Amino acid sequence: MADDSRGPDGILELATGFMAAKTLLSAVELGLFSRLGNGPVTGDRLRDELGLAKRSARDFFDALVSLGMLERHGDTYANTPDTARYLDRASPDYLGGWLEMLNERLYGFWGQLTTGLRTGLPQNEAAGRQPGETDFFGELYSDPQRLRDFQRAMSGLSARSVDALAQAVDWRGYRTVCDVGSAQGALLAGLLTAHPQLRGVGFDLPAVGPVLTEYVRERGLADRVDFVPGDFFTDPLPRAEVLIFGHILHDWDLPTKRMLLEKAYEALPEGGMVVLYETLIDDERRVNTAGLLMSLNMLIETPGGFDYTGADAVRWLTDTGFHNPRVVPLTARESAVTAIR
């Protein structure tokens, strides 16, 4: 949240925020929270099990205590209730897939933000190429391990919004839902678990099929979810009563955003619903810092993507022909926008 009263201490805290972020991300990388999922351990034992040098291990652990990521009693360290739930890989609510991607990819790329601001070009693996010279998703999905890591990261990013979306929208009048850009299927799994009348379709590039099939099978939903391979640039969207775009529109420039909404309008039946959810920027562009930073992340990652406000989405949906657009808060960071065909 924006703070108009930052003094020197607040400015310094903001400027050194990358230190706290990397401390947390390194802990996730090391599997520290997962190790503590087996129970509290002494600092010496934790240091040895993680393979850390003696010099700074204590500072590292105590920095995590100070950041609210660990509890310490004497020389014994333990997860907090939140880190036990969200950062232990054995937990069904594990968020670390997204944090792992932040650590492995985005943390380094964000070091080139100034270059991105000056050039308007991505600063990820495509750095140095001109727009149109690379297909980010095509390259990413060509490597099976990178694909699985990315899909897991997207599930971690979306987890809390999926739970909220299942409750915040009235699903009683619908029977079929298609997730456009479905990743491994976490959204469909969440919705179908909460609403037994729903059947789901995952629509994504062909390489995603085996990942989604495995994911929904593990969750006992294989008989209620179908995978449709396709490319939303060249193929029509599957027909369903509800089409969902979760963290999809922000990847693309405005003409592409509008094209996808037009395709959704064509695919939906009369009375069908479209759902967008993102880290929406607040309409005044002052409060939801996470949305503004996510939009900068689109500069780092994509040739033309940007995040947007609820008012922007309502205008685009209305221009496309949808009616009754509604902004639905989901979490402190994310919101959905729904509209009817």
N, C-alpha and C positions, 0 to 999 in steps of 0.2 A: 504494500500500500504506500502511496506517495506520502512523504513527510516533508512539510514546508519549513520545519524548524530545526533542521540539522545544523548543529554546531560542529566544531572541529573534531570532537570525538565521534560524532555520527558519520562525518565524512570519512574519517579514517577507518571506521568499522565497515562502511560500504566498500571502500577502496581495497581493503584486505579480505573481502568476502571470499575471494578465490582460494585463500588459504584454508578456511573452514570447509569450503566445498571439497577441496582435494583431500583433506583429511578424512571426510566421510567416504568419498569415492574410493580411496585407497583401502579403507576398512572393508568395504563391500568387495573389492577386488581380492583381498586377502582371505575372504570368507570368515572374517572375525565374528560376525553376528551369528553365522551358521554354526561355528564352533561353540559359541556360548549357548546355542540352542540345546546342547546336551547338559547344561547346568553351569553354575558359577565356577570359576577357576582362579588360581592365584596369578598375579602378574608374571612371575617367572615362568610358570608353566605355559601360560598363554603365549608369552614371547617365544619360548622354545617351539611350541607346536606350530606357530605361524612362520617360524624361520626368520625371526627378526634379530638384528644386531642389538646388543645390550645398550648401546649408547643412548638412543632416543626412544626406546620402546615405552618406558614409563611416561615420558612426555606425551607420546602418541595416545596411549590409553587414557591418560588424565585429561588430555584435550577433548577426547570423546565424552568423558564424564562432564566436563564443563559445557560442552555443546548440547548436553541432554541426550546423548546417544547411548551412554552406558551408565550403570550404577556401580558404585564402589563401596564396599564395606571392609575397612582395614585395607589389606592388600588383595582382596578378592573382588573380581570384576564379574558383572552379570549384565544381561540385556535389560533394557527398560521394557515395560509392557508393549510400547509401540515398536521398538526395534525387534522384539521377539515375534511380533505379528507380521511386520512388513519387510523385515530385512533378513530373516532366516530363510534360506532356500527351501527348507522343508515345510514352510507355512503355505497354505493355499492362498494367502493374501500377499505373497511375496511381490514387492515392487522393484526388486533389485535388477530385473532385466533391463528396465529403463535406465537405472543408475549405471549399470555396467556399460551400456552404450554411451551414456554421457562421458564416462571415464575413458573408454577405449577409443572413441571417435571425436565427440564434440568438444571435449575439454581442450584438446590440442587445436582443433580448427578455430575455436573462438579466439585463440591468440592472434588470429589474422583478421579480426573484426575491422580494424581500421582500414586495412586494404580492401575489404569488402565494401565498406562505406564509400571509399574513394572510387572504386571501379564499378560497383553494382553487380559484381560477378560472384558466383559461389566460391567458397574457400575450403571445400571438402576435397574428396578425391578428384573432383573435376576442376580443381584450381588450375588456372592457366589456359583452360580451353574456352572457346567462345560458345555462347548459347547455340544449341543445335548440334554441337560436336560430341555430345555424350548423352546417354540414356541412363540416368542415375538408377532408376528402379530396375532396368534391364540388367545393368552390371551387377547391382546388389543381389538380384535374384539368381544370377548365374552361378553363384557359389553357394552350395547347399548349407554349409555351416553359417556363413554370413546371413543367409536367408532366415535360418532358424533363430539366430541371435536377434535379428531385426524384428521378427514376428513376436518373439518373447518380450522384447522391449516395448512393442506397441501394446501388448496385453497389459504389461505393468503400468504403462502410462494411462490406459483407459479404465483400469479396474474399478476405481471408485465412481467414475462417471457412469459406467455400465450399471452398477448397482442402483445408483440414483435414478437413471433413466428408466429402469424397470418399474420404479415406483411413481415417478413424476408424470408419466404419460399414461393416459387411459387406453389400455390395449384390448379392452373387452370386445370391441367391435371388429377386431381384425383376426385373421387366421394365418396369413402368410407374410413373411418379412424377409427382405433381401438386404444383406450388408454389402454395400459397394466398396470394394477394397477391403475385403474381410479379414486379411491377415490370417492368423491361425484359428480364428473362430471364437475368441473369448466373448465378444459382444453377443453373438448368437447363443452361445452356451448360457450366458447370464440371463438373457431374455426368455429363452425357452424353459429354463429351470424355474423361473418365477411365474411363467404363464403357460401352463400345460396345453392350452388350445393352439399355441403357435407352432407353425412349421417354418424352418429357415432355409435360406439359400445363401451361400457364400459365393461372391463374384470377385474373382481376382485373376491375376496372370497364371498361366497353367502350372508354373513351378510351385505355386502355393498349395495345389491340390493335395498332395500327400501329407503336408504339414497339418492342414485343416482336418483331413480325414482322421488322422491319428489323434488329434486333440479332442474332437467331438466323440470319437469312439471311447477314449479313456474316461469321458464324462457321461457315458451311457446314453448319448444322444444321436448315435449314428443313424437310427431309423427315422429321425426327425429333421436331419440337415442334409441338404444336397449341395455339392460343389459344382458351379458352372464356370468353366475357364473362359476367359475373354479379356479383351483390352477395351476399356471404356472410351478410348479415342476412336476406335475403328468398329466396334461391335455395339449393337443395341443393348440396353440394360435388360436384365431379366424382368419378367412381369411378376409383380407381387402387389399386395395391398399396401405394403409399407416399404419404402426405400430409405435406407440410412446411409449417410455419409459421415463417418466419424474420423476426424483428423485427416480429411481428404481434400476439401476445397482449399485449405490454406497452402497446399503444395503448388498451386498453379496461379497463373496470372488471371486478370479479370475476364478476358474473353473466354478462357477455358472454364473458369467458374460458371459463367453464364451458359456455356455449352452443356456442361454437366447437368445443370438445373433444367435446361430444355429437354435433355434426354430423359431425365426423371419424369418430367411432365408427360412426355410421350408414352412412357412405359406404364405409368400408373393408371388404374381405372378411375372412373368418376367416384369421388369420395375417398380415394386413396390418400395416404399421408406421406410426406417427405419429412425426414428428420435430419438436421445437421447438428453435430456437436463438435465443439472446439474449445480452446482456451480463448474465448471471445474477449476482445478488448471492450471495456466499458464505453458507452456512447460518448462520454465527455473526454475519453482518452486521458484520464488522470489517475485512475484508481487501480485497475487490474494490471499491475506491473508484469505479472506472469504472461498475460496476453501480449503485451508490447515486446517483452523479451522473446517470446515464441516467434513473433513476427520477424525480429532480427535473426532468429535461428533459421527462418526460411531464406533470408539473404545468404546465410552461410551455406545452406544445403541445396537451394534450388535456383534456377535461372530467373524465375519470375514470381515465385510464391510470396504471399503475405497473409497475415491474419487480419481479422476484420471485426467490426462491431455488430451487435445485434441489430441496430438500425440499418446497417449496410445489408445484412442478410434479408431483413424484412423487405427492403426496397428491391433487391434482386428477385426474390420470390414473387413479389407482387407484379413486377415487370414481366415475369415469365408466364403469369396467369394464375398462380396459386392464390388462394384466399384464406382468410382467418390465420394469418401468421402470428406466432406467439413465441416469445422468448421465455425459456424455462430454466431457472437456475438449477444446477446440479451439485456442484461442490464450490468451495471457496474460489477455485481457479477456473472452473469450466461451466459452460451453459449450453443448452440446446436451443434450437429454433425449429418449430414445427409449422407445417402449413398443409392445407388440404387442396387436392386436385379438383 
